[in-house]
């Protein structure tokens, strides 16, 4: 899998374009700012967009979604629990267990509430990568004190979902740099605190 990361906006959010080869299909993940950058890259690489995938509803991940969708002529997809309160357009609801095809590579939608009710991660098992939005970062977790957030949900997500991922999975988060799950287990104190049952 080829991964192009764009970082920008006032909160330095990460957006991604993922694809297998030039002139193939792609998905756009969290185009929260500067939609022209995403469109320019898609056109330069002659990609056909299959959809805009939104990991959650916050503006720094969604503000460019409609512009990218219109220019790339593709739908916007978001988990239904966030889509109900999101003020932008959503063309298709996602749910836990959904599978998407990227030129022969399967993408798995994993519901990971905690930061928001409808937060998702997007796992690509073949490539050993996961796009975690604002659920999981290299050294901390997404905030759970905003609207729709829940510390109890985050703890359940960490213990039931995230801790099941193998050490070689590389996470690509919504902010900051990516890392392996091995590094998460070594340095992410908030992740470790919830696993041990402590407050973070």
N, C-alpha and C positions, 0 to 999 in steps of 0.2 A: 504493500500500500504506500502511495505517495501522500505526504501530509504537508500542506502549506499553512503556516501560522501567520496571522496578522494580529498585532497588538496595538491598541490605541484607545482613544476616548479618555475622559477625565478620571476613570478608574482603572486604566490600563488593562482592559479586558482582552482576552484572547478569543479570536474567531478562527475557524479552520475551513479549508477546502480539502476534502479527501477524495482520492481517485486512484485508479490502477495504472493508467497510461494516458498520454496525450491523445486527444480525439476520442476519448472514452466518456464514460458517465462519471458524475461526481455528486457528492452531497456537500452542502454548505452548512457548517455548524456555528451557531451563535454569531451572526453578523451584526454586532451591536453598534457599529459606527462605520463611517466612510464606506458606504456600499459600493462606491465606484472602484475601490481597490479590489474588491472581490470580483466584480464584473470584468474589470480589465484582465485579471489573471485568468478567469474562465475563458475569455475570448482569445487571449494569447496562446492558451494551451488547447484551444478548440474543443473544450469540454461541453457536454450536454448535462445540464443539471437535473437530477432526479428529485430534489427537494431541498428545502431549508429546514434543518432540524434544530429546534430550540430546546436547550436543556432545562430551562426554566423561564419564568416570566419577567424577570427584572430588566429594566430598560437598557442597561449596559450590555446586555446580550441579545436584545430584540429590536433595538431602534432602527436598524438597517434592514430588517427582515422583509418588509413589504416592498421596498425599493429593489432589493436583490431579487425577490420573487418575481416581480413584474418584468425586470430586465432579462432575467434568465428563463422566464416562462415556466415556472415550476411551483408546486404547492408548498405551503408552510405547514409543518407538522409539530405538534406539541402534546404533551400528556394532557389528558382530559381534565385532571384535577386542577391544573394551572390554567388551561384554556377557558374554564368557566369564569375566571375573574380577570383574565388578560383582556386588555382593551383593544388589542390589534386583531388582525384577521388571522384565523386559523382554518386551514382547508381540510385537515385530517387529524383526528385524535389518535394519539399513541397510547398504548397500554403495556404493562409489564408482560414480557414474553414475546412481543412483536418481533418479527424478523424482516429485515430489509436487504435487498440484494444490491451489491456494488460490483457490477461486472464479474459475477461469480464468487465474490467474497460476501459472506453473511455478516450483517451487523445485527447485534442483539440489543433490544431496548430493555433496560433494567430500571424499574421504578425505585428511586432512592429518596424518599421524603426525609425532611429534616430541615433543610435550608428553605424549601417551599414544599407545599403539599404535593405538587406534581413534578418535582425535580426528577430528572432521569440521568443515567449514564448510558453511553453508547459503546458497547463492547465489540471488538473485532477479534475473535479468538484466533483466527488463522494468523493474523499479523501480530498478535500478542500485545494489543494496545487497547486502551479504554479512554474515552473522552468523558471527563467527570464533571464538567460544568463547575458549579460552586458547591458541590458536595464534598469533594476531597481534593486537598492540595498537598504539596510536598511536605510541609511542616505543620499544617493545621487543617481544620475542617471549616466548612461554611458556617456562617452565623445562623443561629436558630432563634434570635430575638427579634426578627423582622416579621411583618405580616405573613402569615402562612407558615412560619417556622415553628419547629417543635423540638425541644431537646430530647423528649422521649422518642420521637420518631427518628432523630439522628442517631441515638444510641442503638435503636433496633436496626437501622440501616448498617451501622458500623459492625455490629456483632453478627447479624444474620447474613449480610450481603458482602460488604467490603472485605471482611476478614477471610472470606472464602476464596479470594483471588490469589493466584499463585504469585510467588515472589518475582517472577520474570515479566509479569505484566507491566507495561509502561503506561503510566497515566499522563494524559494531556488535559490539564485543568483549565478552568475559566479565567484564571489569573496566575501569574508567576510561571515558573518553569516546570517542566515535566520531570518525572523520576520513576524509578521502578517501585513496585510494592515492597521489595526488600528494603529500600531506603525509607519508605513510609513506616515500616515496622521498626526501623532503627531510630528515626528522628522525629516522627510526628507525635508530639507529646499529647495532643488532644485526642487523636486516634487511640493511643495507648491508654489514656485515662478512661475513656468510655469502655474500652475492652475490660479494664480492671474493675469497672463499676464505680469509679470515682467521678466527681463533678469536674468539669473542665473550666 
